[in-house]
Amino acid sequence: MSQITGPKILVRLPNWLGDVVMSSAFIGVVKAFYPDAIVDAIVKKELAGAAYLIPGIHKLYPFSKQEHPGLKGAYFFGKQLRQEKYDLFFNLPESFSSQLMAKATGAKKRVGFSKEGSFFLLTDSFKKPKNVHRVDEYVSLLEQFCGKKANDIRVQLDVDKPAKPIEDMVIINFNSEASSRRMPLDKATHILNVLTATFSKTHFTFIGSKKEAEFIDKVIQGADHTERLENFAGKTDLISLSHVLGAATVVLTTDSGPAHLANSVSTPTIVLFGAGNEHNTAPYNKKDLRVIRYGKLDCEPCVKNTCKLYGVPKCMQLIDEMEIIDALKTYIPNG
């Protein structure tokens, strides 16, 4: 068991928004195992906004593949941090480039999951557990290295939440990086019409990136009661989006980064699952979390980024909108 007291620790955070949010649990356990440690982190530059909200991180190093391309760029970036003299480097992404970056930092102990080549880039490599949640997967790396079990594992971002959520503020996210997890246009409009008809006093605000704003415009254009619909896509950065989600009454979302953001700030979250496996990548905190999927297709969950079988993800098209209504009624009963 490691007996290091007050070490300097550097953590390479994952490369996707949802995974960065989930890695907050790992940082929390690092702080619990090493209460006197200084914990710094490396993160993709475009995800730095979320990482800034993770409690326990002392200093953040945003990394850009455009500014530091290829393996040479990763090595050079890591070498720049050598003067910090880190005692421990925990590598969460598993990629060869991140392991090379770890080696370049000169950290005394470089810890990660076993991959081809890891024996000479990492000082301590461990087997990744199978069929566990992504959060527990990350934490297992630390548990194996330290030789003890973690307690009180929580995914949490630090935002200032209002004393009460904004009344009837319902946030909707129908987007996802993977088309197999994204709500098809016709289904999105249909769900929206059912929602506005059922909750006649409620306003619905859509979120998303700039590139997703056009899709949301199309959803709204085909919908009824557009006076109660707002497209907020592309109008927030990750920090302001986290605060918006923290103020919402409830968030209805596909399997995506915003699902994890909402869950991490303790906002009731209803997640619509298609190709993804909720046992591995659903938001981690169980309080005020509802997962909905169709669940009657033999191919569910395929965990692929595109639907090879139907073209358009049928698992999303067949989700029962009345299940969504029932879930929302818990939080907007007077809609």
C-alpha positions as CSV (number, residue, x, y, z in Angstrom):
1,M,0.0,0.0,0.0
2,S,1.3,3.5,-0.9
3,Q,2.4,5.4,2.2
4,I,3.1,8.8,0.5
5,T,2.2,11.7,2.6
6,G,1.3,15.0,1.1
7,P,2.4,14.2,-2.5
8,K,2.1,16.4,-5.6
9,I,-0.4,14.5,-7.8
10,L,-1.2,15.1,-11.5
11,V,-4.3,13.5,-13.0
12,R,-4.9,13.2,-16.8
13,L,-8.7,13.6,-17.1
14,P,-10.7,11.8,-19.8
15,N,-11.5,13.1,-23.3
16,W,-15.3,13.4,-23.3
17,L,-17.6,15.8,-21.4
18,G,-19.6,13.1,-19.6
19,D,-16.4,11.3,-18.6
20,V,-14.8,14.4,-17.3
21,V,-17.8,15.0,-15.1
22,M,-17.7,11.4,-13.9
23,S,-14.0,11.7,-13.1
24,S,-14.9,14.2,-10.4
25,A,-15.6,11.1,-8.3
26,F,-12.0,10.0,-8.9
27,I,-10.7,13.4,-7.8
28,G,-12.8,13.2,-4.6
29,V,-11.4,9.8,-3.7
30,V,-7.8,11.0,-4.4
31,K,-8.4,13.8,-1.9
32,A,-9.9,11.3,0.6
33,F,-6.9,8.9,0.2
34,Y,-4.3,11.8,0.2
35,P,-5.9,14.6,2.3
36,D,-2.7,16.6,2.3
37,A,-1.9,16.3,-1.4
38,I,-1.9,19.0,-4.0
39,V,-3.9,17.7,-6.9
40,D,-3.5,19.2,-10.4
41,A,-5.1,18.0,-13.6
42,I,-4.6,17.9,-17.4
43,V,-7.8,18.2,-19.6
44,K,-8.7,18.8,-23.2
45,K,-8.9,22.6,-23.7
46,E,-12.5,22.5,-24.9
47,L,-13.6,20.7,-21.7
48,A,-11.7,22.9,-19.3
49,G,-14.9,24.7,-18.3
50,A,-16.3,21.5,-16.7
51,A,-13.0,20.6,-15.1
52,Y,-12.8,24.0,-13.4
53,L,-15.9,23.1,-11.5
54,I,-14.5,19.8,-10.1
55,P,-13.8,20.2,-6.3
56,G,-10.3,19.4,-5.2
57,I,-8.3,20.4,-8.2
58,H,-5.6,22.9,-7.4
59,K,-4.4,23.8,-10.8
60,L,-5.6,22.9,-14.3
61,Y,-3.5,22.5,-17.4
62,P,-5.7,22.7,-20.6
63,F,-4.2,20.6,-23.4
64,S,-5.0,21.3,-27.1
65,K,-4.2,18.7,-29.8
66,Q,-4.3,21.6,-32.3
67,E,-1.5,23.4,-30.4
68,H,0.4,20.2,-29.6
69,P,-0.4,17.8,-32.4
70,G,0.5,14.1,-32.5
71,L,2.7,12.1,-30.1
72,K,5.5,14.6,-30.4
73,G,3.1,17.3,-29.1
74,A,1.8,15.2,-26.3
75,Y,5.4,14.4,-25.2
76,F,6.4,18.1,-25.4
77,F,3.4,19.2,-23.4
78,G,4.2,16.7,-20.6
79,K,7.9,17.7,-20.6
80,Q,6.9,21.3,-19.9
81,L,5.5,20.1,-16.6
82,R,8.6,18.2,-15.5
83,Q,9.8,21.2,-13.4
84,E,6.7,20.7,-11.2
85,K,8.3,17.5,-9.9
86,Y,5.1,15.4,-9.5
87,D,5.2,12.4,-7.2
88,L,2.1,10.7,-8.8
89,F,0.5,10.7,-12.2
90,F,-2.9,9.0,-12.6
91,N,-3.8,8.4,-16.3
92,L,-7.5,7.9,-16.9
93,P,-7.8,8.0,-20.8
94,E,-5.7,4.9,-21.5
95,S,-4.4,6.2,-24.8
96,F,-0.8,5.7,-25.8
97,S,-0.4,9.5,-26.2
98,S,-1.6,10.2,-22.6
99,Q,0.8,7.5,-21.3
100,L,3.6,9.1,-23.3
101,M,2.6,12.5,-21.8
102,A,2.8,10.9,-18.3
103,K,6.3,9.6,-19.0
104,A,7.4,13.0,-20.2
105,T,6.4,14.7,-17.0
106,G,9.0,12.7,-15.1
107,A,6.5,11.9,-12.3
108,K,8.0,9.3,-9.9
109,K,5.0,7.0,-10.1
110,R,2.9,6.8,-13.2
111,V,-0.3,4.9,-12.7
112,G,-2.8,3.7,-15.3
113,F,-4.7,0.7,-16.8
114,S,-2.7,-1.9,-18.7
115,K,-2.4,-1.3,-22.4
116,E,0.1,-2.4,-25.0
117,G,3.3,-0.4,-24.3
118,S,2.3,0.6,-20.8
119,F,5.0,-1.4,-19.2
120,F,7.7,1.1,-20.2
121,L,5.6,4.3,-20.0
122,L,3.9,3.6,-16.7
123,T,5.5,2.5,-13.4
124,D,2.3,0.8,-12.2
125,S,-0.3,-0.6,-14.5
126,F,-3.5,-2.4,-13.4
127,K,-6.2,-4.4,-15.1
128,K,-9.4,-2.5,-15.9
129,P,-12.5,-4.1,-14.4
130,K,-15.2,-5.3,-16.8
131,N,-19.0,-4.7,-16.6
132,V,-18.8,-1.9,-14.1
133,H,-19.9,1.7,-14.2
134,R,-17.4,4.1,-15.7
135,V,-17.1,5.9,-12.3
136,D,-16.3,2.7,-10.5
137,E,-13.8,1.8,-13.3
138,Y,-11.9,5.1,-12.6
139,V,-12.0,4.6,-8.9
140,S,-10.8,1.0,-9.1
141,L,-7.5,2.3,-10.6
142,L,-6.8,4.2,-7.4
143,E,-8.1,1.4,-5.2
144,Q,-5.7,-1.1,-6.8
145,F,-2.8,1.2,-6.5
146,C,-3.5,2.1,-2.8
147,G,-4.7,-1.3,-1.8
148,K,-7.9,-0.1,-0.1
149,K,-11.5,0.5,-0.9
150,A,-13.1,3.9,-1.4
151,N,-16.1,5.1,0.5
152,D,-18.6,7.9,-0.3
153,I,-18.1,7.9,-4.1
154,R,-19.9,10.9,-5.6
155,V,-20.0,12.7,-8.9
156,Q,-20.1,16.4,-8.1
157,L,-19.4,19.8,-9.7
158,D,-19.2,22.9,-7.6
159,V,-21.9,25.4,-8.7
160,D,-23.9,28.0,-6.8
161,K,-27.4,26.6,-6.9
162,P,-30.4,28.8,-6.0
163,A,-32.3,28.1,-2.8
164,K,-35.2,27.0,-5.0
165,P,-35.1,26.0,-8.7
166,I,-36.7,28.4,-11.1
167,E,-40.4,27.5,-11.2
168,D,-41.4,25.3,-14.2
169,M,-38.0,25.7,-15.8
170,V,-37.6,22.6,-17.8
171,I,-34.4,22.0,-19.8
172,I,-34.4,19.7,-22.8
173,N,-31.4,18.2,-24.6
174,F,-32.2,16.0,-27.6
175,N,-28.6,16.1,-28.9
176,S,-25.6,13.7,-28.5
177,E,-22.2,13.4,-30.1
178,A,-23.2,10.0,-31.4
179,S,-26.2,9.8,-33.8
180,S,-27.3,6.5,-32.2
181,R,-27.9,8.4,-29.0
182,R,-29.5,11.5,-30.6
183,M,-33.3,11.9,-30.8
184,P,-34.5,11.7,-34.4
185,L,-36.1,14.9,-35.7
186,D,-39.6,13.6,-36.1
187,K,-39.6,11.9,-32.8
188,A,-38.2,15.0,-31.1
189,T,-41.0,17.1,-32.5
190,H,-43.6,14.6,-31.5
191,I,-42.4,14.3,-27.9
192,L,-42.3,18.1,-27.7
193,N,-45.9,18.4,-28.8
194,V,-47.0,15.9,-26.2
195,L,-45.1,17.8,-23.6
196,T,-46.6,21.2,-24.4
197,A,-50.1,19.8,-24.6
198,T,-49.7,18.1,-21.2
199,F,-47.9,20.8,-19.4
200,S,-49.8,23.8,-20.6
201,K,-48.2,26.4,-18.3
202,T,-44.6,25.2,-18.7
203,H,-41.8,26.7,-20.7
204,F,-39.2,24.4,-22.3
205,T,-35.7,25.6,-23.0
206,F,-33.4,23.6,-25.3
207,I,-29.7,23.5,-24.8
208,G,-26.8,22.3,-27.1
209,S,-23.7,23.5,-28.8
210,K,-23.5,26.0,-31.7
211,K,-23.5,23.3,-34.3
212,E,-26.6,21.7,-32.7
213,A,-28.7,25.0,-32.8
214,E,-29.9,24.4,-36.3
215,F,-31.3,21.0,-35.4
216,I,-33.2,22.5,-32.4
217,D,-34.6,25.2,-34.7
218,K,-36.0,22.5,-36.9
219,V,-37.6,20.7,-33.9
220,I,-39.2,23.9,-32.8
221,Q,-40.4,24.9,-36.3
222,G,-42.4,21.7,-36.5
223,A,-43.9,22.0,-33.0
224,D,-47.0,23.5,-31.5
225,H,-47.0,26.3,-28.9
226,T,-43.7,27.8,-30.0
227,E,-44.3,30.7,-27.7
228,R,-43.3,28.5,-24.8
229,L,-40.2,27.2,-26.5
230,E,-36.7,28.7,-26.5
231,N,-33.6,27.6,-28.3
232,F,-30.6,28.3,-26.0
233,A,-28.2,26.1,-28.0
234,G,-24.8,27.7,-28.6
235,K,-25.5,30.5,-26.1
236,T,-23.6,29.1,-23.1
237,D,-20.1,27.8,-22.3
238,L,-19.7,24.8,-20.0
239,I,-19.5,26.9,-16.8
240,S,-22.6,28.9,-17.5
241,L,-24.4,25.8,-18.8
242,S,-23.7,24.1,-15.5
243,H,-25.2,27.0,-13.6
244,V,-28.3,27.0,-15.9
245,L,-28.8,23.3,-15.3
246,G,-28.3,23.8,-11.6
247,A,-31.3,26.3,-11.6
248,A,-33.7,24.1,-13.5
249,T,-36.7,22.3,-12.1
250,V,-35.9,19.2,-14.1
251,V,-33.7,18.2,-17.1
252,L,-34.9,15.9,-19.9
253,T,-32.0,14.7,-21.9
254,T,-30.5,12.0,-24.2
255,D,-27.5,10.0,-23.1
256,S,-24.9,12.8,-23.4
257,G,-22.6,15.1,-21.5
258,P,-25.4,17.4,-20.3
259,A,-27.0,14.5,-18.6
260,H,-24.0,14.1,-16.4
261,L,-23.7,17.8,-15.9
262,A,-27.3,18.0,-14.6
263,N,-26.9,15.0,-12.4
264,S,-23.6,16.3,-10.9
265,V,-25.3,19.5,-9.7
266,S,-28.2,17.6,-8.1
267,T,-30.9,18.6,-10.6
268,P,-33.6,16.0,-11.2
269,T,-32.5,14.3,-14.5
270,I,-34.5,12.1,-16.9
271,V,-32.3,10.3,-19.4
272,L,-33.4,8.8,-22.6
273,F,-31.2,5.8,-23.6
274,G,-30.7,4.2,-27.0
275,A,-27.5,2.7,-28.0
276,G,-25.6,3.4,-24.8
277,N,-25.4,1.0,-21.9
278,E,-26.9,2.7,-18.8
279,H,-25.2,0.2,-16.5
280,N,-21.8,1.6,-17.7
281,T,-22.5,5.3,-18.6
282,A,-25.7,6.5,-17.0
283,P,-25.4,9.5,-14.6
284,Y,-23.9,8.0,-11.4
285,N,-25.9,9.7,-8.6
286,K,-29.1,7.8,-8.1
287,K,-31.1,10.5,-6.3
288,D,-33.7,12.1,-8.6
289,L,-32.5,10.1,-11.6
290,R,-34.8,8.3,-14.0
291,V,-33.5,6.3,-17.0
292,I,-36.0,5.5,-19.8
293,R,-35.4,3.2,-22.7
294,Y,-37.6,1.2,-25.1
295,G,-35.9,-2.0,-24.2
296,K,-37.7,-4.4,-26.5
297,L,-35.2,-4.6,-29.4
298,D,-32.7,-7.5,-29.5
299,C,-30.0,-5.0,-30.5
300,E,-30.3,-2.9,-27.4
301,P,-27.9,-1.6,-26.2
302,C,-25.5,-2.0,-29.2
303,V,-23.1,0.7,-27.8
304,K,-22.3,1.8,-31.3
305,N,-22.1,5.4,-32.4
306,T,-24.2,4.9,-35.5
307,C,-27.2,2.6,-36.1
308,K,-26.0,0.1,-38.7
309,L,-29.2,-1.9,-38.6
310,Y,-31.9,0.7,-39.1
311,G,-30.0,3.8,-40.2
312,V,-32.0,6.0,-37.8
313,P,-31.9,4.7,-34.2
314,K,-35.1,2.8,-33.8
315,C,-34.4,2.4,-30.1
316,M,-34.9,6.1,-29.7
317,Q,-37.9,6.4,-32.1
318,L,-39.8,3.8,-30.1
319,I,-39.4,5.3,-26.6
320,D,-42.8,5.7,-25.0
321,E,-43.5,9.4,-24.5
322,M,-46.0,8.6,-21.8
323,E,-43.2,7.3,-19.7
324,I,-41.5,10.7,-20.1
325,I,-44.7,12.4,-19.1
326,D,-45.1,10.3,-16.0
327,A,-41.5,11.0,-15.0
328,L,-41.9,14.8,-15.5
329,K,-45.1,14.9,-13.5
330,T,-43.0,14.2,-10.4
331,Y,-41.4,17.6,-10.7
332,I,-44.0,19.7,-12.6
333,P,-47.3,18.4,-11.3
334,N,-49.1,21.6,-12.0
335,G,-47.7,22.2,-15.4
